[in-house]
Each structure stands twice: as C-alpha cells, then as structure tokens.
Amino acid sequence: MPIGAKRAQILFEKNDKARRLVPLAVILVGIFLLAGLAIVITQRMDDLSEAPGDNLTWTLSQVEVDVLILMDEALLTAQAETTDVSDIRRRFDNLYSRTSTLRDAPVFAQMRTDAVFSSQLETLERCLTKLTKIIDSSDAALLANLDPLIDELKRIREEAHAIALTGIGLRSETSDVERKSLARLLFVAAIVSLATILFLAFVLTVIVRQHRLHQDASDAVVRANARLKSTFDVSLDAIVVADTEGVILEFNEAAEAVFGFAASEAVGQEMTDLIVPKHLRAAHTAGMARFNKTQDARLVGKGRIEITGLRKSGEEFPVEISIGMAADHRGTIFISYLRDITERVAAEQDLKSARDEALAAETAKSNFLAVMSHEMRTPLNGIFGTLELLSNSKVTEKQRSFLEIAKRSGDILLHHVNDVLDVSRMDAEKMELVEDSFDLAQFFSDVVTANEATADAQCNVLELQLEKMPKGAVLLDERRMRQVTYNLISNALKFTSNGTVTLRANTFADQDGQMTLEFSVIDTGVGIHAEDQAFVFDRFYTQERSYDRFASGAGLGLAICKQLIDMMGGTISLQSSAGKGSSFTVSLPFEMDEAPQQESTRFEHEVDVTPLEGQEILLVEDNEINRLIFCEMLKLNGMVVYEALNGQEAVDLAQIREYAAILMDVSMPVMNGVDATEIIRSTVGPNQNAKILGLTAHALPDEQARFIAAGMDTVLNKPISQSTLIEALLSVVQANSSYQEASIVSSDIILIDAATFSELEQILKSDLLQRLVSGFEVEITAFLAQIPLLLQQGDMLSLASDTHKSVGSSGMIGAHHFQNLLRELEHAAKAGDEKRVMKCVDDVVSAWPATQSALKAKSYTLG
C-alpha cells in the first residue's frame, strides 16, 4: 500500500475512534457531575440536619432568662432578709457562663462578625464585669448592695433581650441563605440530570441509527461481495490473488482455463512454482523479497505488462498482466489480472511480417523503377544522341524524315518512362507543385501550336477557343498544367481521324470571389462506351475494341492527369458517346499574380561555345555507345576528351592532371560514379574541387539528391541532348572573366527568380521587403569592399565564412545565379586555391551590377 494511502487510513481510524470516544466522555462527565452534586447536596443536608439552630436560639433566649432568674433571686433575698447569698452567686455564675458562651463558642462566630451583635455583646460583658465586683464582695457587702444589684440587672435584662433578638434575626438570615444555596444545588443537579438524560437519549438515537446504517452497509457489502464473487468467477480474464509470500489465495475459472490448473490445485500453492516459468522464478522471488523488506511494489499499478506464463502442460505462453494491491482480513494481497495474448502476438507477428513484406515490395518496386529508368534511359541516350549527330550531318530529305520518325518514336518511349516515374512519385507523395506566374492565353496558344504537327499527321483540325481570359498573369503550376493539357490533347488526337479537336477555355469568379479556370478538350473521335467511362481514370486501363485499332499506350496518361488535377484542388469530368466523340472538362481554382509584370531579366543571344574550346574534359562512362556519342558531342564543340571506363579509372586519372570538368556516369562496374565522386572529393589532388556533372538514368528525385550529397555539382538525366550537355558545361566551366559575361549572356540566365521574389511579396509587407532588399544590397556592397583586404591578408577562412553568409542571403532573395557564383568562391576559399579564388572573385564582382539592377527593377514594384 502506498505511504500516503496508509497515512490516510491511520488518520481515518484515529478520527473514527475519536468520534466513538467523545459521546462516552460526555456521558462520564455528566455522571461525575451528578455524583459530585449528590455528595455536596448530601453534605449540606447533613450540615443542616446537624446544625444547632435550636440550641443557638435557646442559648440566646437563656441569657435573658438567666438575668431574670438572678434578678428574682436578688429580690427574694432582699425580702426574706436572709444572709445566705450563695444562690445569688450561683445564678450569676450561670449568667456569666452563658455570656462567655456567646463570646467564645464557635457556633456564634458568624454572629460575632455582625457589628450590632458584637456591640451588644460587649455592652453585656461590661455590665457583668461591673456586677462582678458586687458579687465577689463579702456577703454583708453583697446584701448591702442588693438594691443597686437589682437596678443593674434590670438594665442588663434589656441588653440581654436585645442581643437575643439580634442573634435570632441573624440566625434566620443564615438559614435563608443555606436554604437558597441548597435549592440552587438541587436545581443544578436537576439540570445536569436532565441534560445527561437527553444526551443519553440522543446517543441512543444515534446508536440505533448507526446500527441501521451499519446493517445497511453490511447488507451492501454482502451484495457487493456477491457481485465481486460473481465477477471474479465469470471474468473473461484470469484473476489470481496471492499474499505477500506468493501463496495463491484465489484462482478463478478463467485462470483455470488459461493455466490448466483447477482452483483446488492452485489455491494454497506457491505461485512461483505453479505458473511462473523457470527462467523468471529467481526474478519473481527477488521481487517478492524486496517488497516484504522495503514495501516497494514496482509492478503494482503500472498498467499492462507483457510477460511469459507457464501452463500446467509446461508450455510457456505470452500473457498480459496488470497487478493491483489491496488489504483485507488476510493482510496485504496482490490481485493479478492476466490475459492470454497468444493469438494477439501471433496476429501482430503476422502483421509485422505483412508490413515487412509490403516494405520489401515497396523497396523492390523502387528498385525496379530505378533499374527500369536506368536500363531504358541508357539506350535511349544512345538513340537520341545518334539521331542528333545524324541530323547534324549531311542527309537526304528522305533520310531526315526517317530520323524524324525515329525521334518521335523515341519521344513516345521516353514519355511512357516519364509517366511511370510520375506515378511512382505520386505514390511516394514526393511530387510537389510549383506556383508559376504565366499568361493563360499565351499558354493555351503554345500548347495548340506544339500539337498542330501531330494533328496534321492524322488529318485532324486542332482549334483553340478562348472565351474570357484574364488580363494578367495567373499563379498555377505551369509544368503540370502543360502535362495535363498535352495528355488530353494527345489522347484526343490519337483517337480522332479526319475530325476536329477543340481546346476551349474560360475563366470566371464564383460567389466567394474565387477565380476558376475551366477548359475542355472536345474531339469528334471514336468516343468511349458507357460501361468503360467509369474506368478511364484508372491506371493501366485501356479501352478495348475501337481504341485498340487506333493507338496503343500504357494506360497511365488519364490517371496521371486526374491525380495532378486533384493535387491542384480541381476536378476533371468526362462526357462521351461511342462513335460521336468525347469531351474532357477540367476545372481548377487559381489566383491572379498581383505583382506588376516586368520584362524578364534575361540575356537572349546565340550560344557561344568559344570558352569550351580547348578545355580538357574527363568522360567517365562504361557504355560504349554512350561514350562514343558523348565524345563526338564534346569534340564537335572543340573540347579535348579523356575517357575512363569505370569509377576506379576516373579516380586514377583525376590524380594525374586537372580537368575543366568531369562527366561522371553513376552506374558502372568495378566502382560506381557515386563512390568515385566521394573519393575524388576527399582526396587532395588537382581535381578535388573540380566540377563534376553526374550522368544518370536514375530519374527519381531521392536518387538524384543522393548523388548531389556525394559531391556532384549537378546531375543530367539521360537521354541527354547535345544542347543540354553544352549548356551544362558552359554553366560550370569558367575560363576567365570575359567568359563569365559570355556565359551569362549565352545561358539565358534569370538573375532574380520570380517565384521566390513573389513568395517574399506574399509573406512580407512591402515596407519590410523593401528594407530586406536594401539590407541585402548593403551586405553585398560591404562584402565586396572587404574582399581585397582579406585577399591581401591571405585570410581564406574569413573569406569563406563571409561568403557563406552572403550565399544564404542571395538564395533567400531569389538571386540564385549570384548565389551559385558565391558558393563557388566559398568552395575555392575553403580549399585554399588562390588561383581559383581570384577567378571566382572576378566572376562575383562582374555579376553583381547586373544582379543589383535586376533586384532594383523588382523592388521598384513594391510601391
């Protein structure tokens, strides 16, 4: 039992005992009070009964009587003319003795405290003292003074009478006080008796009520015990009750079914020996011993715990147990609720196995897609490269038409490969939308223009009907929009012959002001049967019958279209009749680009490959066909090519001479391109900081991210055209500052990324964004002014650190081209390559004016 609970129980028991003792204490106090009052009353009664009240009155009266008797005796003696005065003296002695009693007797002490009584007594005593002289004289003298004696006795009689009256009055007052005191005592005794009787009646009432409550509680306990017993017996979970020594006290029917022991076999037995597996008995015994020593119950109240139990058959099985602790007449007991979880554990294991199999299947799928991408893109690279080389040679018109057919076939195959990869990206939720700013009318016009040749090939008319187009740029993912539109038009053209395909587009605003784009692709082709229309957006679904006669496909185009439209928050619907044509309608919400449209800051001139002439390029490619094609492309543009057949050869050649760039294939025997790149980057040599361009057929984004992380500067996806390859090399090979300007001019580079800057405009207020732009200009200006000092000091670490700060700022503001130049300077500074640093500094300084101008052009629109 927890210490807090134990203290609470002790406190409750003390309070309960106190509640029982208080009434008894009150009753005892009442009895003691009554007994005390009875003793006092009895004593008073005894005092009153023994009080010499009559004697006091008699004594007071007798004083006057003794005076009268003495006076009578004196008169008789005077009349008898006798000489015997003994009776007079005897009577005087009686009077004197009586007066002394008044003066000295304790019973008259209270009277003597009275001033009147005391004064009268003193007067009486003075008179008697005066008479004493006469009485004590000779008989002759006494007889001679009888008359004065009689006269004095007359006066003394008055004093004796007065003192008797005063004493009797004082005695009466004392008697009244004593009677009143006794009456008060009797009244108090009556009150205490009544209160005691009433309290006894109250206590009796409470006892009767408590008895009834106790009886009700007892009945409730009996009923609760019956319910608990019923619950215990019919519980679906096994319940085992044991004491602190581990002896089983109770064993319900569910426990019998779980462990295989009858209750009669289990009760009284050591739980350790009966249902605890051998390998757990030592720990169980140690735990019980620890509890008995420290009262530390570590498993009690800890919720559900999974352990292993032991059946009568000796079989070990998993159980879920929850342990509680309580106290009853047997002392502290442990109540264990156990559940056989054999089936659940088996189900969980099956679920884990299924999960592992699903993960393995997903991994196998990813591997398959990666391999398929590589294995299909690699030969496609050879096909496209060969076709491009042939098209640049002298061929006849007929041969050129054959080349165009081969090119279109290759494009179709590449389209299918890309569709499969798009599906994979969607399944992995790795496809992200990009918000572009573009003109809708121009977009649809470009799409129609691009598909006119295909339409003409099948004698179709491709029409564009634009109803209400916005006067400005819209914000949508242009690439995915183009993919959806191309797919729909391509499908319509494939299944229409000698007919019309119409692209109709319109925009409108709903009641909430949300702008919506609605465009339809309508054809007069073969149409779709009603029973097939529910499946046209399913993956790998192709309609039978008439569709098979017109075109073939993987059945992924419409599925991809629907998923892309769903991602963009839109809808796609179909209306079709077999033999009459089909209409696919897409509805997409969009926002207008509120930013004023500026002319794109681009340099559009012919590509100048002069900077590449004479540059030494290391080509690493194991595929003989691809190696031959890449070699021809490079040599045609004036470059010197060194070849390596695998990654190991590339590592070896990289240690011999410096190359302007390394073209590194990824999948190769002996050593792959990723490992080769990591070794080149980690080894001090002439090419540690060389530009490495990955050549891969692995088109999945996570794969390409892994290649960049390994040290590649960029990755080109196969098939790679000659123009793509040359542009990539121009972007990384920088011969001198004049080439820097030429490469900027020739590469059609965007100095300030519109999407990034537009996002900043949406997030930040115009004044805050203006301060951000101004701060960036100040930062770069200060950085450029600091570079000569750092170069003079030879402090490459500080140069790399300062450059790194500006790299982040450039990326944030959208100056990605300038950011790339800064990143190259940072890498050169970290490597300590002074020659390369000087070249990169020239590039950065040369690029800043154009970048700053483009940035200012953007900032002018902030108002």
ABEGO torsion letter per residue (X at the ends): XBAAAAAAAAAAAAAAAAAAAAAAAAAAAAAAAAAAAAAAAAAAAAAAAABBAAAAAAAAAAAAAAAAAAAAAAAAAAAAGBABAAAAAAAAAAAAAAAAAAAABAAAAAAAABAAAAAAAAAAAAAAAAAAAAAABBAAAAAAAAAAAAAAAAAAAAAAAAAAAAAAAAAAAAAAAAAAAAAAAAAAAAAAAAAAAAAAAAAAAAAAAAAAAAAAAAAAAAAAAAAAAAAAAABABBBBBBBAAGBBABBBAAAAAAAGBBAAAABGBBAAAAABBAAAAAAAAAAAAAAAAAGBBAABGAEBBBBBBBBAAGBBBBBBBBBBBBBBAAEBBBBBBBBBAAAAAAAAAAAAAAAAAAAAAAAAAAAAAAAAAAAAAAAAAAAAAAAAAAAABBBBAAAAAAAAAAAAAAAAAAAAAAAAAAAAAAAAGABBBBBBBBBAAAAAAAAAAAAAAAAAAAGBBBBBBBABBBBEBBBBBAAAAAAAAAAAAAAAAAABBGBBBBBBBBBBBBAAGBBBBBBBBBBABAEBBAAAAAAAABBGBBBBEAAAAABBBAGAAAAAAAAAAAAAGBBBBBBBBBGAEBBBBBBBBBBBBABBBBBBBBBBBBBBAAAABGBBBBBBBABAAAAAAAAAAAAAAGBBBBBBABAAAAAAAAAABBBABBBBBABBBGBBAAAAAAAAAABBBAAAABBBBBBBABABAAAAAAAAAAGBABBBBOBBBAAAAAAAAAAABBABAAAAAAAAAAAGBBABBAAAAAAAAAABBAAAAAAAAAAAAAAAAAAAAAAAAAAAAGBAAAAAAAAAAAAAAAAAAGBAAAAAAAAAAAAAAAAGBAAAAAAAAAAAAAAAAAAAAAAAAAAAAAX
